[in-house]
Amino acid sequence: MLDNPIWASLTTRQSHLGWGNDLARRYPAETAPFLGVRDAAPEASAAIAELADFGEIFYLVGVAPEAPVGWSITPLPPIAQMVFDGSTPPAASDEGVFRLGPADVSEMLALMGAVYPGYFRPRTPEMGLYLGIRDEGRLVAMAGQRMCLEGFREISGVATLPEFRGRGHARRLVSLLVGEILREGLTPFLHVDADNETAKAAYEKSGFAERRDVALFKALREAPEPLG
């Protein structure tokens, strides 16, 4: 299931968050820019064709079909998938850590936009628990839960403003989220740029092991040519 995590999430524990058919499913645009297909068979190309408005951009992880007419599907650099392999998370204090909710969305969007733009949307926090750290009232670090499938829950949205890095904020938030996920009886996993050795080393210290690189694709339903 981890080889095709978007499809696995949208057909199991997060089926209520998206829509589609037996071959392709998607999240709402305000939740996450993700599209999943059951497999790369030609039928999947036809199945995704009507799931998007013109100009919408999606990302597919692990599996992608050929682009249907009017679409482009472009391979991006792969991402490393890491899975928690420890029995207990590293000890972490929750002092000064806040649960983030609807009132914090504008700050969360600003933080993610400054650090890792493109994936976080206004309703992404509905996918799971998000935690944050403030400095003099300002949100300076956050992390949360995104995809969820049978047996596994993803940690994502790990971001710290550049001037507040090096203080252990990200590691503390990730450790707290690991504990929450383990208490659910699930296994934490996450994705990181495959060439980001610094981030991978940091996650290894938090109990994660690299499982494999997975393919990442960008899909676009192109606008039709204007008549005349």
N, C-alpha and C positions, 0 to 999 in steps of 0.2 A: 504493500500500500504506500510506503514511503517513496517508491519510485514514481508515483503519480499522485502526489499529495493533494492537489487541488480537487481532482475528481473524487478521490477518496473522502475528502472532507465534505464535499457537496452532495455526496450520496450516502453519508452516514450521519455523524454528529452535527453537521451544519447544513443538513438538507433544508431546514426551515429558513435559512438565510438567503437562498438563491433560487434559481428556476432554470428550466431547460427541458431536456428530453432524455431518452435512454442512451444517447450517444454523446451529448454535450450539455454542460451546465455552466452557469456564471453567477457571480455575486452582483448585487446592484452596484451601479457606478459609484454611489456615495459610500459604499461599504468597502470595496476593494476592487482593483482593476484586474481581477483574475478570471480566467476562463479555463475550464478543464474538459478534456475529452476522454472517453472510455479507452480508446486506443487510436492508432494512427491510420486506421482503415479508411478507404475512400468515402465510406458512408459518413464518417465523422466530419469531413469537409463540408458536405451538404448540410449536416446537422447544425453547424455553427453559423451558417450563412445568415440566418434570420434572428440571431441572438443579440445583435448590436445595432445601434443607430449609426448613421454615417459619421465618420470622423472619430469614433470611439477607439481608444487604444486599450489593449489587454496584454497581460503577460501569462504565458503558459509555462509550467514547470514540469520537466521530465518527459512529457509526451506532447507532440503536436502533429496534426495532420498536414497534408498539402493545403495550400491556400485555396479557398474557393474563389470563384470568379468575383472580382470586386474587392478582394482582400489582399493584403500582403502579410506574410509571416516570415520574420527575419530572425535567424539565430543570433543570440547575444553570447558574451563570454559565460562559461558555465559557472555555477555556484556550488560551493561545498555544503553538503548536508552533514550536520553533526548531531549525534544522539547522546543523551546523558547516559553514562555507563556506571555511575556510582550508586550505592545503596541509599546514601543520605546526602543532602546538599551541604556545601561548606557552610559553617556557621556565619550568620549575618544578622546584624542588629536592624530592627525596623524603626529605630528612633529617627524621627524626622522624615519618615516615608509616608506618603499620602496615597490613598486610593483616588484615582482620577475618574471623573465622571462627566456628564453633559456640560456642566458649568466650566470645565477646563478645556473643552475641545478647541477653542480658538488658540489658546496657548500651546496645545499639543500640535496643532497644525503648523504654528509658527516655528516651533522647535524642530519638528521633522523637516519642514521646508528649508530650514537653515543647514541641516546636517545631512539628510538623506531624502531628497525630494522625490515625488512621483508615485509613491506607493500608499502613503497614509491619507485617508479620506475622512470626511466629517463623521461617518458612522462606523469607522473601523473599530472604535472602542466597544461597539456592541458585540464584537467577536470574542471578547474575553476580558479578563482582569487587566487593568493598567495601573501601574504604580509610578509615582514621581517624587522627586526631591526638589525642594525650593531653597533659594538663597535670598534672604531679605524679601520674601514674597514672590520672587521670580522663579518660574519653572526652568530649571537648568539641566535636569536629567530625567529620563523616563524609560520605561520598558513595559512590554505587555504581552498578551496572548493573542494569537491570530488564528491560523488554521487549526482545526481539531478533527481528528479521525479516530476510528476505532483503535484504542490502545495508546494513542499519542496526542500530545498537544504542543503546538509550536510556540516558541518564544520569539517575539519580533519587536520592531519599534524601539530597539535599544539605541538611545541617542543621548549624547551629552554635549552641551555647548563647548566649543573649543577652549574657552578661557577657564572652564571648570573641570577639564580632564586631568587625570593623574591623581584624583582624590578617592578613587575606588567606588564612585557612584554606580557605574554600570555593573561592576561585579557584584555589588551588594544587591542591586535590584534584581539581577538575574538569579542570584542565589535564593532570594525570597520567592521569586516566581517558581523556581524549581521545587521548593518545598510545597507550595500550593498545588502544583501539578501532581507531585507524588502522593499527596494526601487524597487526591481524586482517584488514585489507583492507575494513573496514566504515566507515560514516559515522556519527558520533555525532549524536544528536538528543535533545531534552528537551522537557518541558512545564512551563509556569509560569502562574500566574494571569494572565489577560489584562490585568487592570488594575494589575498590579505592575510599574510602570515602572522602579522601582529595580532589581529583579532582572533585568528584561530588559536594562537598560543594562549591568549587570555581565556578563551572558552575552555581550553583543555585544563587550565588551572581550576576552572569551576566544575570539572567533572565530565566534560563532553569529549567524545571521541569522534573523529571524522569517519563517516560511514562511506561516502562516495561523492564524487562530483555528479551533479545532475544538470541536464540541459535547461537553458532558459531561452524563451522565445518572446519576441514582441510582435503582436498581431494588430493590424489596423484595418478597419472596414473603410475603404476609401470612398470619398464623395464622388458621386457620378459626374461625368463630364457635362458642362452646361450645354443646353440645346442652342444651336445657332451660333 
